[in-house]
Amino acid sequence: MDKSAYPMFTRRQLMITSAMLAGGAALGGLSKGAAAQVKDMDMWYWGEQELPGLQKYVNDSVAKYTAANVKPMLQDTAVVISQFQTAAAAGNAPDVQYLWNGIYHMESVWLGYVRGLKSLIKPEVLAASNPTLLSHFGGDIYRTGWYPLPMFWCYNKTLFEKAGLDPEAPPKTWDELLVTCDKLKSSGVEALGGGIQDGYWSEWYLTHSLPQQLDSLGEAVELFIGDKDFRDPKYHQHWVKLAELKSKGFLNKDMSSLELYPGIDLVVAGKLGIGQTIGTRLPADSKATGGKIGYMTMPVFGTGKLAATPIVDVQGLGISANAEDPAAAAAFLEFLQSPDQLKAFWEATNWLPSNTTFDSSVIQDPSVRGLWENWGLKPNISNVTNLMPGQFYERAAIPTGQQIVSGAITGEQAGELAANTAKEWKDFNPDMVENYRKWVKDLSSPT
Amino acid sequence: MTPSSRLIPYLYVLPLAALLGFVFGYPLLRIFEFSFKMVRGIDGPWIGFRNYELILGHSLFWESVLHNLQLLLAIPVMVAISLIVAVLLSERVAGWKLYRIIVFVPFVLAIPIIAVVMKRMFQFSGPVNEMLRWMSLDFMALDWIGSSDVALWTVMILIIWRESALGIILFLARLLSLDESMIEAAKIDGANWWQRLWHIILPEMRGVIEFFVVVSVITMLAAVFSYIYIMGGGRGGPGTSTEVVELYIFNALIRSSLPGIASAASVMLFLVTGVLIFLLFRVRRRAEAA
């Protein structure tokens, strides 16, 4: 073989080349390391469906956030829970996950799919976001609040005026409500109701009425799992009251065949005096009526400590147990609670973020401002129906209201049905009973 | 033919058979497996027949079964309507081809679309009741979808209207393929319209009627979810007055987080439907043999 046909490669050259290659590799590694400083994170969320503008807000926020590369994905309503749980079970859950309140995220907590936030998020940030008591379990908190959903009774001020009622003084007690309904009816309008065909009115009625006889939210859970008894008159009085409204002819006649939102539209359209609604509707409804939609807590009949307390449900965000860097995920959640981000949330959605430090001077509509001051900033409780096992919700919470409104059952029979359903739930879910009982302890602490 | 050449056709169908086995067989096996487990998340402990015991002792399950059985009452009505309309169309009245298209339209439209429209029409203040009141028939202006006593029958009206369209087309196709000479011969022998229908046309249509009945039984037992979901406010309501087994399964899986219960109920529905189909075809085979 003729060696001259090949370039000569001395040992010295070999060492130099090796050193250069090693240096290059090290530099490459360093630059990779530098790139790895910017974490990649996944965020699965929901909410554009109920709060238009949220998707834009999320996209703008992740673009603005420089500490990590957050990749958001808007989830479909039907799979918010199942998609997360399946991914979590496979070890592929996103770092940040949207979490509905109460049992809708607590089941994932019990399955070990969600991290506690007390050690990850600054206490003052966590508290200001109002994750609500329903996110507490075993002494930890599992969500930050994201945006609130105040729930209240609404009424049409114009119809109140026509009926000779003071539009600025809605009824506060049950007796006052009956007088109000009577006057509305006498003036030729249907007094109270909405649409219950899809069942949500039934749920919202429980949201407002059941707490009136309760001293704590833990007491509600004890009812739902059968440790307390719905057959006790104290615990089904709210259904007796609904039956009273029905028997006195105060509910709108087409209530059973209308769905929730067309029912609320009746109040806005001036065809129904009083209804149940949710805060996110208020800006548009107030605008449509020239500020003639009033709001109030449900008139009081009960004697429980929670009676007359405003209801504020809160949607939230949590960190999955699969998050590779929980501290980085927590930093992103804190970023979303920063003053600039709260302002950006308002600008993108025209709705309130869940944070007591939010600068509410940007709210122009007096109704919305009043709602924020009275519902958002004052003591409030969350939606008690978020504590129900799904089986109780479907079998008792929804059907009882529907059947009372259609005249098929009495309030007492509703209590019987609810008690039987609670027993059924225990039979079907023996492994869940202890989790609920532990949750009662968290929920029974001062609200 | 060598043994290896006998195997070749099976090799050709093997990929498709494997694909079908994966798509249908695997989920079916998993459903059977889940029906014996208390599933939380994506798996759970083995609990034997406990899910079946719970379902069979659950009043709502039996209420759902009863509603499915009540829906079977729609089948004779569907058969009768389909027969009458098909026979009338087969007489080739003026514009019969246009009528044929019109009567088939409900079957082409997606169930959610017609159910939503029907739901609006049957609201307490909807067009149906408004028309009845206008005709001074106030006593007939019922709360069609809001009353527990009436709601299931309202759903049945919708099912009859839509599903009869399939019957009409099937029956009409059979009628148009009948041997006209037999009918002509009957006419010459002096058989009137009713006699021709009863003694010639119906016996000739027996096969297609049986087929339609079998399809309808399966529909009523295992394919009315869309009707119930839309008309019953997504919940089989009011109350549980329109709940059927399919919705019971859906609620157990999606709303009660009980995949084990949903699987056990699915297995029962699968077996019952399978047995019914088997029996119906066996009856038909015996009849053909006789």
Interface residues (C-beta under 8 A of the other chain):
Chain A: A78 S82 Q85 T86 A88 A89 A90 E107 L111 Y113 I196 Q197 D198 G199 K253 D254 M255 S256 S257 L258 E259 P389 G390 Q391 Y393 E394 R395 I398 P399 Q402 Q403 S406 A408 E424 D427 F428 N429 D431
Chain B: M38 R40 G41 I42 D43 L54 H58 L60 F122 Q123 F124 S125 G126 D143 W144 I145 G146 S147 S148 D149 G233 G234 R235 G237 P238 G239 T240 N251 I254 R255 S256 S257 L258 I261
